[in-house]
Amino acid sequence: MWGAIEHLGRDDRTRGYLRDAWSPADLELRAWFRQEAARRGLAVREDRNGNLWAWWGDPSDRPGVVTGSHLDSVRQGGAFDGPLGIVSAFAALDALAAKGFEPARPLGIACFTDEEGARFGVPCTGSRLLTGALDPDRARGLTDDEGDSMAEVLRRAGRDPGALGRDDETLGHVGVFVELHVEQGRGLVHAGAPVGVASTIWPHGRWRFDFRGQANHAGTTRLQDRDDPMLPFARTVLHARELAERGGVVATFGRLRVSPGNANAVPGLVSAWLDARGGDETAVRTLVAELTAFSGAEVGNESWTPAVDFDAVLRDRLALVAAEAVARRTAPPDAADGRGRPPRSARDAAGGAAGAVAPVPVLPTGAGHDAGILAAAGVPGAMVFVRNPTGISHSPEEHAEASDCHLGVAALAAILEDLCQS
């Protein structure tokens, strides 16, 4: 499966990926998702917001257990952010089917649309629309770098932009959602563990800063006669770093648009996008307020996601189930006990006392995910992380070892089996 998609949207010069929502690469990936579902006899449904759902069983009978992630990417991003969760979901269902498992509840795989927000600027667009967190009129009016609105792009892709909006029928099919994702940091590296579970998603948001000046000739306009918006922007970048260090949060200006964008012209407008996150919501909001006052720019909030604490009971349950699966997979093949669990020595090696397996690490994350949007809307949810040895993400250097990915699949299969029996 990995080999079938690793070339789609890849920039051969940088080895990074360009998989904007509704781009040709994204449409090819969506077709691949449908093919993989059909190969397994799963029924595929596309909801009113373009999210794809592949079902083993009928969720109309009873809310199901759902896993999955997304297939779009940030620009020049890595291969694993999103697709690892989709490929692992299919692999986990294969593992369950191979052992003759029959789910007592419907079991689904979700592929969410435009999780990264690379094209239209709002992250987790598909899940935000699904849950009603994003107003459909606002979504339809969002534009990409070419000036095309989301409504226009959807029409070209054969979708009805008038259908966008909260989808209670689809939401009602999701009894619990578990998203597997490559870790976007080095928490598991430091813990010496291949797999972990999320505890919290930090509050985070995006703001657009518009610095206005006067476009003019770069060679004939004296310095004292210039109204150059690049200068207050530069001061704002430096001040954002100072405020972030003081407040114990992170702040990033990662996207910039300069108009008219000529090398020989003083710009008339500099638009810059701030991404601010942290473990303390008050600290994040304080930074943005102080930076807004300092900048003198016109500032608009493009997205905001409050802190999401995943259900503690579900989180702790899955941390134990995942630990058992990892220990069982890494135990010597002739050492399993009579109940199909890893032997006591393996369970002890996993960190447990008196032969009990210790839970996998439970980690907070500063990265936003569709699982967080669903959890904020009241859908019981959890996240499983697979170790990233580089700790780098949103970059071609993002990575996960095949052996860790296999352990992630084993953990996810065990989790889905456990949840489907409850």
C-alpha positions as CSV (number, residue, x, y, z in Angstrom):
1,M,0.0,0.0,0.0
2,W,2.8,2.4,0.9
3,G,4.5,1.8,-2.4
4,A,1.3,2.5,-4.3
5,I,1.0,6.1,-3.0
6,E,4.5,7.3,-2.1
7,H,5.0,8.9,-5.6
8,L,1.7,10.8,-5.6
9,G,2.2,14.5,-5.3
10,R,6.0,14.1,-4.6
11,D,8.3,16.9,-5.7
12,D,11.3,14.9,-7.2
13,R,13.6,17.9,-6.6
14,T,13.0,18.2,-2.8
15,R,11.4,14.8,-2.0
16,G,8.7,16.8,-0.3
17,Y,5.0,16.5,-1.0
18,L,2.4,18.8,-2.6
19,R,-1.0,17.4,-1.9
20,D,-3.4,20.3,-1.6
21,A,-7.0,19.5,-1.1
22,W,-8.9,18.8,-4.3
23,S,-5.6,18.9,-6.4
24,P,-4.9,16.2,-8.9
25,A,-2.7,14.4,-6.4
26,D,-5.4,14.6,-3.8
27,L,-8.0,13.2,-6.2
28,E,-5.7,10.3,-7.1
29,L,-5.3,9.6,-3.4
30,R,-9.0,9.6,-2.9
31,A,-9.4,7.2,-5.8
32,W,-6.8,4.9,-4.2
33,F,-8.7,5.0,-0.9
34,R,-11.8,3.9,-2.7
35,Q,-9.9,1.1,-4.5
36,E,-8.4,-0.2,-1.2
37,A,-11.9,-0.2,0.4
38,A,-13.5,-2.0,-2.5
39,R,-10.7,-4.6,-2.5
40,R,-11.8,-5.5,1.1
41,G,-15.5,-5.3,0.4
42,L,-16.0,-2.2,2.4
43,A,-18.8,0.2,1.6
44,V,-17.6,3.7,0.9
45,R,-19.7,6.8,1.6
46,E,-18.7,10.4,0.9
47,D,-20.4,12.8,3.2
48,R,-21.7,16.3,2.3
49,N,-18.3,17.8,3.2
50,G,-16.1,15.5,1.1
51,N,-14.9,13.2,3.9
52,L,-14.7,9.6,2.9
53,W,-15.9,6.7,5.1
54,A,-15.2,3.0,4.4
55,W,-17.4,0.7,6.5
56,W,-17.2,-2.9,7.6
57,G,-20.8,-3.3,8.7
58,D,-23.7,-0.9,8.6
59,P,-23.3,2.1,10.9
60,S,-27.0,2.9,10.5
61,D,-27.7,-0.1,12.8
62,R,-25.4,1.0,15.5
63,P,-22.7,3.7,15.9
64,G,-19.3,2.2,14.9
65,V,-15.7,2.2,15.9
66,V,-13.8,4.4,13.4
67,T,-10.1,4.9,12.7
68,G,-8.3,6.8,9.9
69,S,-6.7,10.2,9.3
70,H,-6.1,12.3,6.1
71,L,-4.2,12.1,2.8
72,D,-3.5,15.8,2.1
73,S,-0.2,17.4,3.1
74,V,1.3,20.7,3.9
75,R,3.4,22.1,1.0
76,Q,6.7,20.3,0.8
77,G,5.7,18.1,3.8
78,G,6.7,14.6,4.6
79,A,5.2,11.3,3.6
80,F,3.9,10.1,6.9
81,D,1.7,13.0,8.3
82,G,-1.8,11.7,7.6
83,P,-1.2,8.8,5.1
84,L,0.4,6.6,7.8
85,G,-2.9,6.7,9.7
86,I,-4.9,5.6,6.5
87,V,-2.4,2.9,5.5
88,S,-2.2,1.6,9.0
89,A,-6.0,1.5,9.3
90,F,-6.3,-0.7,6.2
91,A,-3.5,-2.9,7.5
92,A,-5.1,-3.2,10.9
93,L,-8.4,-4.4,9.3
94,D,-6.4,-6.9,7.3
95,A,-4.8,-8.2,10.5
96,L,-8.2,-8.6,12.1
97,A,-9.8,-10.3,9.1
98,A,-6.8,-12.7,8.9
99,K,-7.5,-14.0,12.3
100,G,-11.2,-14.4,11.5
101,F,-12.4,-11.5,13.7
102,E,-16.0,-10.5,13.2
103,P,-16.8,-7.0,14.7
104,A,-19.8,-6.8,17.0
105,R,-20.0,-3.2,16.0
106,P,-19.5,-1.5,12.6
107,L,-15.9,-0.8,11.9
108,G,-14.9,2.2,9.7
109,I,-12.0,4.0,8.2
110,A,-12.3,7.8,7.7
111,C,-10.3,9.9,5.3
112,F,-10.8,13.5,6.2
113,T,-10.7,16.3,3.7
114,D,-8.2,19.2,3.9
115,E,-6.8,18.5,7.3
116,E,-3.7,20.7,6.8
117,G,-5.5,23.7,5.4
118,A,-2.6,24.3,3.0
119,R,-4.8,25.5,0.2
120,F,-7.5,27.6,1.8
121,G,-5.9,28.5,5.1
122,V,-8.2,26.8,7.6
123,P,-6.9,23.5,9.1
124,C,-9.2,20.5,9.6
125,T,-11.7,21.9,7.2
126,G,-13.5,18.6,6.6
127,S,-14.0,17.7,10.3
128,R,-14.8,21.3,11.2
129,L,-17.5,21.4,8.6
130,L,-18.8,18.0,9.7
131,T,-19.1,19.1,13.3
132,G,-20.4,22.6,12.6
133,A,-17.2,24.3,13.9
134,L,-16.7,26.0,10.6
135,D,-19.5,28.1,9.1
136,P,-20.2,26.8,5.5
137,D,-20.7,30.3,4.1
138,R,-17.3,31.2,5.3
139,A,-15.8,28.0,3.9
140,R,-17.3,28.5,0.5
141,G,-15.7,32.0,0.4
142,L,-12.2,31.0,1.3
143,T,-9.7,31.4,-1.6
144,D,-6.5,29.8,-2.5
145,D,-3.3,31.5,-3.8
146,E,-4.8,31.6,-7.3
147,G,-7.9,33.5,-6.1
148,D,-10.2,30.5,-6.6
149,S,-12.8,30.1,-4.0
150,M,-13.5,26.8,-2.3
151,A,-16.9,26.8,-3.9
152,E,-15.4,27.1,-7.4
153,V,-12.8,24.4,-6.6
154,L,-15.5,22.0,-5.3
155,R,-17.7,22.6,-8.4
156,R,-14.7,21.7,-10.7
157,A,-14.2,18.5,-8.6
158,G,-17.9,17.6,-9.2
159,R,-19.1,18.4,-5.7
160,D,-21.9,20.6,-4.6
161,P,-20.6,23.5,-2.4
162,G,-24.2,24.2,-1.3
163,A,-24.1,20.9,0.6
164,L,-21.4,21.9,3.0
165,G,-22.3,22.1,6.6
166,R,-22.8,20.1,9.8
167,D,-23.7,16.5,9.1
168,D,-25.6,15.0,12.1
169,E,-26.3,11.8,10.2
170,T,-22.7,11.0,9.6
171,L,-21.7,12.1,13.1
172,G,-24.3,9.8,14.5
173,H,-22.5,6.9,12.8
174,V,-19.3,7.5,14.8
175,G,-19.4,5.9,18.3
176,V,-15.6,6.4,18.9
177,F,-12.7,7.6,16.8
178,V,-9.1,6.5,17.1
179,E,-6.5,8.3,14.9
180,L,-3.1,6.8,14.4
181,H,-0.4,9.4,13.5
182,V,3.3,9.7,13.2
183,E,4.5,11.6,16.3
184,Q,5.5,15.2,15.4
185,G,8.2,15.5,18.0
186,R,10.7,13.4,19.9
187,G,8.6,12.4,23.0
188,L,8.7,8.7,22.1
189,V,12.4,8.8,21.2
190,H,13.2,10.1,24.6
191,A,10.9,7.6,26.2
192,G,12.5,4.7,24.2
193,A,9.1,3.5,23.0
194,P,7.8,2.8,19.5
195,V,4.2,3.6,20.3
196,G,2.3,6.1,22.5
197,V,-1.1,7.6,23.2
198,A,-2.1,11.2,23.2
199,S,-3.3,12.9,26.4
200,T,-4.0,16.5,25.2
201,I,-3.9,18.7,22.2
202,W,-2.7,22.1,23.0
203,P,-4.9,25.1,22.2
204,H,-3.7,26.7,18.9
205,G,-4.8,29.2,16.3
206,R,-3.9,31.1,13.1
207,W,-4.1,34.9,12.7
208,R,-3.5,37.0,9.6
209,F,-1.6,40.2,10.0
210,D,-1.9,42.8,7.2
211,F,0.7,45.5,7.2
212,R,-0.2,48.3,4.8
213,G,2.2,50.8,3.3
214,Q,2.8,52.6,0.0
215,A,4.1,50.7,-3.1
216,N,6.9,52.7,-4.7
217,H,10.1,52.4,-6.8
218,A,13.0,50.8,-5.0
219,G,15.6,52.8,-6.7
220,T,14.1,56.3,-6.8
221,T,12.3,56.6,-3.5
222,R,14.5,58.0,-0.6
223,L,14.5,56.0,2.6
224,Q,12.9,58.9,4.5
225,D,10.1,59.1,2.0
226,R,9.1,55.4,2.2
227,D,6.2,53.8,3.9
228,D,7.5,50.3,3.8
229,P,5.3,47.7,5.6
230,M,8.2,45.2,5.6
231,L,9.8,47.1,8.5
232,P,6.9,46.8,11.0
233,F,6.5,43.2,9.9
234,A,10.2,42.4,10.6
235,R,9.9,44.0,14.1
236,T,6.8,42.0,14.8
237,V,8.5,38.7,13.9
238,L,11.3,39.5,16.4
239,H,8.8,40.6,19.1
240,A,6.7,37.4,18.6
241,R,9.8,35.4,19.5
242,E,10.4,37.5,22.6
243,L,6.8,37.1,23.7
244,A,6.8,33.4,23.1
245,E,9.9,32.8,25.2
246,R,8.5,35.0,28.0
247,G,5.1,33.2,27.9
248,G,6.4,29.6,27.5
249,V,4.5,29.1,24.2
250,V,5.4,28.9,20.6
251,A,4.7,31.5,17.8
252,T,5.6,31.2,14.2
253,F,5.2,33.4,11.1
254,G,5.5,30.7,8.4
255,R,3.6,32.2,5.5
256,L,4.1,35.5,3.9
257,R,2.5,37.3,0.9
258,V,4.1,40.5,-0.4
259,S,2.3,42.8,-2.8
260,P,3.1,43.7,-5.5
261,G,6.0,41.3,-5.1
262,N,8.5,43.0,-7.3
263,A,12.2,42.8,-6.4
264,N,12.6,46.5,-7.5
265,A,9.6,47.9,-5.6
266,V,8.8,48.9,-2.1
267,P,5.9,46.7,-1.1
268,G,2.4,48.2,-0.5
269,L,1.1,45.3,1.5
270,V,2.7,42.5,3.5
271,S,0.3,39.8,4.7
272,A,1.7,37.4,7.2
273,W,0.2,34.4,9.0
274,L,0.9,33.8,12.7
275,D,0.6,30.3,14.2
276,A,0.5,30.4,18.0
277,R,0.2,27.4,20.4
278,G,1.0,26.4,23.9
279,G,-0.1,24.4,26.9
280,D,-1.8,27.4,28.5
281,E,-4.6,29.0,26.5
282,T,-4.4,32.3,28.4
283,A,-0.7,32.5,27.6
284,V,-1.4,32.0,23.9
285,R,-4.2,34.6,23.8
286,T,-2.1,37.1,25.8
287,L,0.7,36.7,23.2
288,V,-1.6,37.4,20.3
289,A,-3.2,40.4,22.0
290,E,0.2,42.0,22.9
291,L,1.5,41.3,19.4
292,T,-1.5,42.8,17.8
293,A,-1.1,46.0,19.8
294,F,2.6,46.1,19.0
295,S,2.3,45.4,15.3
296,G,0.0,48.2,14.2
297,A,-1.4,45.8,11.6
298,E,-4.9,44.8,10.8
299,V,-5.3,41.4,12.4
300,G,-8.0,38.7,11.8
301,N,-8.4,35.3,13.4
302,E,-8.6,32.6,10.8
303,S,-8.9,29.6,13.1
304,W,-8.9,28.7,16.8
305,T,-9.0,25.4,18.5
306,P,-9.2,25.3,22.3
307,A,-7.4,22.7,24.3
308,V,-8.7,19.1,23.9
309,D,-8.3,16.7,26.7
310,F,-9.0,13.2,25.4
311,D,-11.2,11.0,27.6
312,A,-9.0,9.8,30.4
313,V,-10.7,6.4,30.8
314,L,-10.6,5.7,27.1
315,R,-7.0,6.9,26.9
316,D,-5.8,4.8,29.8
317,R,-7.6,1.7,28.5
318,L,-6.0,2.1,25.0
319,A,-2.6,2.7,26.5
320,L,-2.8,-0.7,28.2
321,V,-4.2,-2.5,25.1
322,A,-1.5,-1.0,22.9
323,A,1.2,-2.0,25.4
324,E,0.0,-5.6,25.4
325,A,0.0,-5.7,21.6
326,V,3.5,-4.2,21.4
327,A,4.9,-6.6,24.0
328,R,3.2,-9.6,22.3
329,R,4.7,-8.6,18.9
330,T,8.2,-8.1,20.3
331,A,8.2,-11.3,22.5
332,P,10.2,-14.3,21.3
333,P,7.9,-16.4,19.1
334,D,8.1,-19.5,21.3
335,A,7.5,-17.7,24.6
336,A,3.8,-16.8,24.6
337,D,1.8,-18.0,27.6
338,G,-1.3,-20.1,27.3
339,R,-3.6,-17.1,27.1
340,G,-2.1,-15.5,24.1
341,R,-0.4,-12.8,26.1
342,P,3.4,-12.1,26.1
343,P,5.3,-14.2,28.7
344,R,6.0,-12.7,32.1
345,S,9.6,-11.9,31.1
346,A,8.3,-9.8,28.1
347,R,5.7,-8.1,30.2
348,D,8.4,-7.3,32.8
349,A,10.7,-6.0,30.0
350,A,7.9,-3.7,28.9
351,G,8.1,-2.0,32.3
352,G,5.4,-3.7,34.4
353,A,5.5,-4.9,37.9
354,A,4.5,-8.4,39.0
355,G,4.3,-9.4,35.3
356,A,1.9,-6.7,34.3
357,V,2.5,-4.7,31.2
358,A,3.1,-1.0,31.8
359,P,1.0,1.4,29.6
360,V,2.7,2.9,26.6
361,P,3.7,6.5,27.1
362,V,0.9,9.1,27.3
363,L,2.0,12.4,25.6
364,P,0.6,15.9,25.0
365,T,0.9,17.3,21.5
366,G,1.1,20.7,20.0
367,A,-0.1,19.5,16.7
368,G,-3.8,19.8,15.6
369,H,-5.7,16.8,14.4
370,D,-9.2,15.8,13.2
371,A,-9.4,13.6,16.3
372,G,-9.3,16.7,18.3
373,I,-12.0,18.4,16.4
374,L,-14.3,15.4,16.8
375,A,-13.4,15.1,20.5
376,A,-14.3,18.8,21.0
377,A,-17.6,18.1,19.4
378,G,-18.4,15.3,21.9
379,V,-17.3,12.3,20.0
380,P,-15.2,9.9,22.2
381,G,-11.8,9.9,20.8
382,A,-8.2,9.0,21.2
383,M,-4.9,9.1,19.3
384,V,-2.1,6.6,18.9
385,F,1.4,7.9,18.0
386,V,4.2,6.1,16.1
387,R,7.8,7.0,16.9
388,N,9.5,9.5,14.6
389,P,13.3,9.1,15.0
390,T,14.1,12.5,13.5
391,G,11.5,14.4,15.5
392,I,11.0,16.4,12.4
393,S,7.6,16.9,10.8
394,H,6.0,19.1,8.0
395,S,9.3,18.5,6.2
396,P,10.7,15.8,3.8
397,E,12.8,14.7,6.7
398,E,9.8,13.4,8.6
399,H,10.2,9.6,9.1
400,A,9.1,6.5,10.8
401,E,10.9,3.1,10.7
402,A,9.0,0.2,9.1
403,S,9.4,-1.9,12.3
404,D,7.7,0.9,14.4
405,C,5.0,1.2,11.8
406,H,4.3,-2.5,12.1
407,L,4.0,-2.2,15.9
408,G,1.7,0.7,15.4
409,V,-0.6,-1.5,13.2
410,A,-0.5,-4.2,15.8
411,A,-1.4,-1.8,18.5
412,L,-4.2,-0.3,16.4
413,A,-5.6,-3.7,15.5
414,A,-5.7,-4.7,19.2
415,I,-7.4,-1.4,20.1
416,L,-10.1,-1.8,17.4
417,E,-10.7,-5.3,18.4
418,D,-11.1,-4.3,22.0
419,L,-13.5,-1.4,21.2
420,C,-15.6,-3.5,18.8
421,Q,-16.3,-6.0,21.6
422,S,-17.7,-3.4,24.0
